[in-house]
């Protein structure tokens, strides 16, 4: 009796135990290799082949899921499931899976298009369909952003792809518009010269096209002047703050003989009228 039990146990180990062990090892190895390959692609691909860094997250996630699926199919074959049958089942279930996960598949397609056409890139500040922040990663299913207050934002790729995207970082230069309200009795020539002196003295203001000051509108006994100047995009916020402050002080000195002071405000950008679309304090 013990001999029969031993023989049965040996037969079971040969017929099922070893294949089951091989399947478990395959799954574990596949899981480990998928994570290792994902990290390796993220770290080395942009440096080794000079690819755009926006491609790395997408390719790393595709490689990870591809290795996991391959390991799963291989493990099933070890325990006696024919590979041809597995592919037949996957093919038959493909339509049902596509219908059930159509939004997920659409996010994958949108992620590929975002990386390929590059309306956004890692490190750029964007606004699109109610989300705003610095792009951290363009993944296979969604895009990670970081808000100006350090919050984590995750949005599906399809949401960005289907919306109008305002990219605050893409163009090499931007125009700053500053409105200044002064009494209508003020010497316009002197006020214009004082404002232009501030703009021209700032090294970030570009000479072409040159800075300009014009009368924007009238408001009762007030005149609204507007300064327009072009600066490099990375210096936009710092230049805007500095020029606004210095312009205010310069006009106050000009008006020191009267009892009034200049009022300085930022002009509304017709292309970013919504408060959420204004360039934030990065």
C-alpha positions in Angstrom: 0.0 0.0 0.0 2.7 2.5 0.8 4.5 1.6 -2.4 1.3 2.3 -4.4 0.9 5.7 -2.6 4.5 6.6 -3.4 4.1 5.7 -7.0 0.9 7.7 -7.2 2.6 10.7 -5.7 5.5 10.4 -8.1 3.1 10.2 -11.0 1.2 13.3 -9.8 4.4 15.2 -9.4 5.5 14.3 -12.9 2.2 15.0 -14.5 1.1 18.1 -12.6 3.5 19.2 -9.9 6.4 20.0 -12.2 4.3 21.8 -14.8 2.5 23.7 -12.0 5.8 24.7 -10.5 7.1 25.8 -13.9 4.0 27.9 -14.4 4.4 29.6 -11.0 8.1 30.3 -11.7 7.2 31.7 -15.2 4.6 34.1 -13.7 7.0 35.3 -11.1 9.8 35.7 -13.5 7.5 37.5 -16.0 6.3 39.9 -13.2 9.9 40.7 -12.2 11.1 41.1 -15.8 8.1 43.4 -16.7 9.0 45.7 -13.8 12.7 45.6 -14.6 12.1 46.3 -18.3 9.8 49.2 -17.5 12.3 50.9 -15.3 15.2 50.2 -17.7 13.2 51.8 -20.6 12.3 54.8 -18.5 15.9 55.3 -17.5 18.0 54.4 -20.5 15.9 54.8 -23.7 16.0 58.7 -23.9 19.7 58.8 -23.3 20.8 55.7 -25.3 18.8 56.5 -28.5 18.1 60.2 -28.2 14.3 59.6 -28.3 11.9 62.3 -27.1 11.4 61.7 -23.4 7.7 61.8 -23.9 7.9 58.4 -25.6 9.6 56.7 -22.6 6.5 56.3 -20.3 4.3 55.0 -23.1 6.9 52.5 -24.3 7.7 51.3 -20.8 4.1 50.6 -19.9 3.5 48.9 -23.2 6.6 46.7 -22.6 5.4 45.9 -19.1 1.9 44.7 -20.0 3.3 42.9 -23.1 5.7 40.8 -20.9 3.0 40.0 -18.4 0.6 38.8 -21.1 3.3 36.7 -22.7 4.2 35.1 -19.3 0.6 34.4 -18.6 0.1 32.6 -21.9 3.4 30.6 -21.4 2.3 29.6 -17.8 -1.0 28.3 -19.1 0.8 26.2 -21.7 2.9 24.6 -19.0 -0.2 23.2 -17.3 -1.5 21.7 -20.4 -3.6 24.4 -22.0 -2.7 24.5 -25.8 -1.4 27.9 -26.9 -3.5 27.7 -30.1 -6.6 27.3 -27.9 -5.5 30.3 -25.8 -5.1 32.5 -28.8 -8.5 31.2 -30.2 -10.2 32.2 -26.9 -8.5 35.6 -26.9 -9.5 36.2 -30.5 -13.1 35.2 -29.8 -13.3 37.4 -26.7 -11.6 40.3 -28.5 -14.8 41.9 -29.7 -16.4 41.6 -26.3 -13.3 43.0 -24.6 -13.2 45.8 -27.1 -16.8 46.7 -26.4 -16.4 46.5 -22.7 -13.2 48.5 -22.7 -13.8 50.9 -25.5 -13.0 53.9 -23.4 -9.8 52.3 -22.2 -8.8 51.5 -25.8 -9.7 55.1 -26.8 -7.4 56.4 -24.0 -4.5 54.2 -25.4 -5.1 55.6 -28.9 -5.3 59.2 -27.5 -2.1 58.7 -25.6 -0.3 57.5 -28.8 -1.6 60.6 -30.7 -0.6 62.9 -27.9 2.9 61.6 -27.9 3.1 61.5 -31.7 1.7 65.0 -32.5 3.1 66.5 -29.3 0.6 69.2 -28.4 2.0 68.8 -24.9 5.3 67.7 -23.5 6.8 66.8 -20.1 7.7 69.9 -18.2 5.2 72.2 -19.9 2.3 73.9 -18.2 -1.0 73.2 -19.9 -4.7 73.9 -19.5 -7.3 71.6 -21.1 -10.9 70.6 -20.3 -10.9 71.7 -16.7 -7.4 70.4 -15.7 -4.3 72.5 -15.4 -0.8 71.8 -14.3 2.8 70.9 -15.4 2.9 67.7 -17.4 4.8 65.0 -15.4 4.1 61.9 -17.6 2.1 60.9 -20.7 1.2 57.3 -20.0 -0.6 54.5 -21.8 -4.0 55.3 -20.3 -3.7 58.7 -18.8 -1.6 61.8 -18.3 -0.1 62.9 -14.9 0.0 66.6 -14.0 1.3 68.5 -11.0 -0.7 71.6 -10.1 1.0 74.9 -9.1 0.2 74.0 -5.4 1.9 70.6 -5.7 -1.3 68.5 -6.1 -1.3 65.2 -8.0 -3.6 65.3 -11.0 -4.4 62.3 -13.3 -6.6 62.8 -16.3 -7.5 60.2 -19.0 -5.7 60.8 -22.3 -9.0 60.9 -24.2 -10.2 63.9 -22.1 -7.1 65.9 -23.2 -7.2 64.7 -26.8 -10.9 65.7 -27.2 -10.4 69.2 -25.7 -8.7 72.5 -26.7 -5.3 72.6 -25.1 -3.7 75.9 -24.0 0.0 75.4 -23.7 1.6 78.2 -21.7 5.2 77.0 -22.2 5.5 76.0 -25.9 6.2 79.3 -27.6 9.7 80.8 -27.1 8.4 84.2 -26.1 5.2 85.8 -24.7 3.8 89.3 -24.6 3.1 91.0 -21.3 0.2 93.5 -21.2 0.0 96.0 -18.2 -2.8 98.6 -17.9 -2.1 101.8 -16.0 -4.8 104.3 -15.0 -3.8 107.9 -14.6 -5.7 111.2 -14.3 -6.6 112.8 -17.7 -4.7 115.9 -16.6 -1.4 114.0 -16.7 1.1 114.8 -19.5 0.7 111.7 -21.7 4.1 112.2 -23.3 5.9 112.2 -19.9 3.8 109.2 -18.7 4.6 107.3 -21.9 8.4 108.0 -21.6 8.4 107.0 -17.9 6.7 103.7 -18.7 9.0 102.9 -21.7 12.1 103.7 -19.6 11.1 101.0 -17.2 10.5 98.5 -20.0 13.6 99.3 -22.0 15.8 99.1 -18.8 14.7 95.5 -18.2 17.1 93.2 -19.9 14.4 90.5 -20.4 12.3 92.8 -22.7 13.2 92.0 -26.3 14.0 94.8 -28.7 12.1 93.3 -31.6 9.3 94.1 -31.7 10.0 97.1 -29.4 7.9 97.8 -26.3 5.0 100.2 -26.8 2.6 102.3 -24.8 -0.8 103.4 -26.1 -4.0 104.8 -24.9 -6.3 101.8 -24.3 -9.5 103.5 -23.2 -11.0 106.4 -21.3 -12.9 106.0 -18.0 -14.5 109.3 -16.7 -11.7 111.6 -15.8 -9.1 108.8 -16.1 -7.0 107.6 -19.0 -6.0 103.9 -19.3 -2.6 103.4 -20.9 -1.4 99.9 -21.8 2.2 98.7 -22.0 3.0 95.9 -24.3 6.4 94.1 -24.3 7.7 90.8 -25.4 9.8 88.6 -23.1 11.2 85.0 -23.2 8.6 82.5 -22.0 10.7 81.2 -19.1 11.0 84.8 -17.8 7.4 85.7 -18.3 6.1 85.7 -14.7 9.2 87.3 -13.2 9.3 90.0 -15.8 5.6 90.7 -15.5 5.8 91.1 -11.7 8.9 93.3 -11.8 7.7 95.6 -14.6 4.3 96.0 -13.0 5.9 97.1 -9.7 8.5 99.4 -11.3 5.9 101.0 -13.6 3.6 101.7 -10.6 6.5 103.4 -8.7 7.6 105.4 -11.8 4.2 106.8 -12.4 3.7 107.6 -8.7 6.9 109.7 -8.9 5.6 111.4 -12.0 2.3 112.2 -10.2 4.0 113.1 -6.9 3.0 116.7 -7.3 -0.7 115.8 -7.3 -2.8 114.1 -4.7 -3.5 111.1 -6.9 -1.6 107.9 -7.6 -1.6 105.6 -10.7 -3.5 102.4 -10.7 -1.8 99.5 -12.3 -3.6 96.2 -13.3 -2.8 93.3 -15.6 -4.6 93.5 -19.0 -7.1 90.7 -19.8 -5.8 88.4 -22.4 -8.6 87.8 -25.0 -7.2 84.3 -25.6 -7.3 83.3 -21.9 -10.4 85.1 -20.5 -11.2 82.4 -18.0 -9.5 82.7 -14.6 -8.3 79.1 -14.8 -6.5 79.8 -18.0 -4.3 82.6 -16.7 -0.7 81.8 -16.3 -0.3 80.7 -12.7 2.4 81.4 -10.1 4.8 78.6 -11.2 
